[in-house]
Amino acid sequence: MEYQVEVLHEQHEAFTNFLSEKIRAYNNEHSSYHRESRQQGAIQPLQLIVTDLQQQWIGGITAEVYWGWVEIHKFWFSEEYRGKGIGAKLLAKAELVAKEMGATKALLTTYEFQARTFYEAQGYQVVGEIKDYPPGSSYYTMVKSLV
């Protein structure tokens, strides 16, 4: 069997789509959960947007609910609103809404220089750590039971 390897140093969208389709097909074949998640409405978006009195965005959360989990993708606040308890209230609200949507567990990732201690104070536990990513820091996967 002969083959060749081509090395690219730029994005190749068609090839990326090819790989994504092949991985998706494999996952669908071997995991009913993956197959079901491809159906319309199986992955439910969840966004909490926080605005100031001038209706300017000052922070919020984006997440998705699926497989009985809420996966928190983005969580950020403007510097002047940090340390006032708003983040803890917003995270609790996101978890409550996610529970109403069927989630029993929460998942997120964070870097050492971001918010690990904040999440631990909210009941999240580190279940995975990649050391020296980025160099001199760590990257954490954290989970929390919502039941």
SULMOZI-V509944 format. One record per residue. N is the residue number from 0. RES is the residue in one letter. NEAR is the number of other C-alpha atoms within 12 Angstrom. Layout:
# SULMOZI-V509944
n:N res:RES near:NEAR
n:N res:RES near:NEAR
This chain:
# SULMOZI-V509944
n:0 res:M near:3
n:1 res:E near:4
n:2 res:Y near:5
n:3 res:Q near:6
n:4 res:V near:6
n:5 res:E near:9
n:6 res:V near:8
n:7 res:L near:9
n:8 res:H near:6
n:9 res:E near:9
n:10 res:Q near:10
n:11 res:H near:13
n:12 res:E near:11
n:13 res:A near:10
n:14 res:F near:14
n:15 res:T near:13
n:16 res:N near:13
n:17 res:F near:13
n:18 res:L near:14
n:19 res:S near:15
n:20 res:E near:14
n:21 res:K near:14
n:22 res:I near:17
n:23 res:R near:21
n:24 res:A near:17
n:25 res:Y near:15
n:26 res:N near:18
n:27 res:N near:19
n:28 res:E near:14
n:29 res:H near:13
n:30 res:S near:16
n:31 res:S near:16
n:32 res:Y near:18
n:33 res:H near:20
n:34 res:R near:20
n:35 res:E near:19
n:36 res:S near:21
n:37 res:R near:19
n:38 res:Q near:14
n:39 res:Q near:11
n:40 res:G near:13
n:41 res:A near:20
n:42 res:I near:26
n:43 res:Q near:26
n:44 res:P near:23
n:45 res:L near:31
n:46 res:Q near:26
n:47 res:L near:31
n:48 res:I near:24
n:49 res:V near:26
n:50 res:T near:16
n:51 res:D near:15
n:52 res:L near:8
n:53 res:Q near:8
n:54 res:Q near:10
n:55 res:Q near:13
n:56 res:W near:17
n:57 res:I near:23
n:58 res:G near:26
n:59 res:G near:31
n:60 res:I near:33
n:61 res:T near:26
n:62 res:A near:31
n:63 res:E near:34
n:64 res:V near:33
n:65 res:Y near:31
n:66 res:W near:26
n:67 res:G near:25
n:68 res:W near:32
n:69 res:V near:38
n:70 res:E near:35
n:71 res:I near:34
n:72 res:H near:23
n:73 res:K near:24
n:74 res:F near:32
n:75 res:W near:27
n:76 res:F near:29
n:77 res:S near:19
n:78 res:E near:12
n:79 res:E near:13
n:80 res:Y near:19
n:81 res:R near:20
n:82 res:G near:14
n:83 res:K near:13
n:84 res:G near:16
n:85 res:I near:25
n:86 res:G near:30
n:87 res:A near:27
n:88 res:K near:19
n:89 res:L near:26
n:90 res:L near:40
n:91 res:A near:24
n:92 res:K near:23
n:93 res:A near:35
n:94 res:E near:40
n:95 res:L near:24
n:96 res:V near:26
n:97 res:A near:37
n:98 res:K near:25
n:99 res:E near:20
n:100 res:M near:26
n:101 res:G near:23
n:102 res:A near:30
n:103 res:T near:24
n:104 res:K near:31
n:105 res:A near:39
n:106 res:L near:35
n:107 res:L near:34
n:108 res:T near:31
n:109 res:T near:34
n:110 res:Y near:27
n:111 res:E near:25
n:112 res:F near:18
n:113 res:Q near:18
n:114 res:A near:29
n:115 res:R near:27
n:116 res:T near:19
n:117 res:F near:24
n:118 res:Y near:30
n:119 res:E near:20
n:120 res:A near:17
n:121 res:Q near:25
n:122 res:G near:23
n:123 res:Y near:29
n:124 res:Q near:25
n:125 res:V near:27
n:126 res:V near:18
n:127 res:G near:18
n:128 res:E near:20
n:129 res:I near:20
n:130 res:K near:15
n:131 res:D near:14
n:132 res:Y near:15
n:133 res:P near:15
n:134 res:P near:12
n:135 res:G near:12
n:136 res:S near:17
n:137 res:S near:22
n:138 res:Y near:25
n:139 res:Y near:30
n:140 res:T near:28
n:141 res:M near:32
n:142 res:V near:28
n:143 res:K near:29
n:144 res:S near:21
n:145 res:L near:27
n:146 res:V near:16
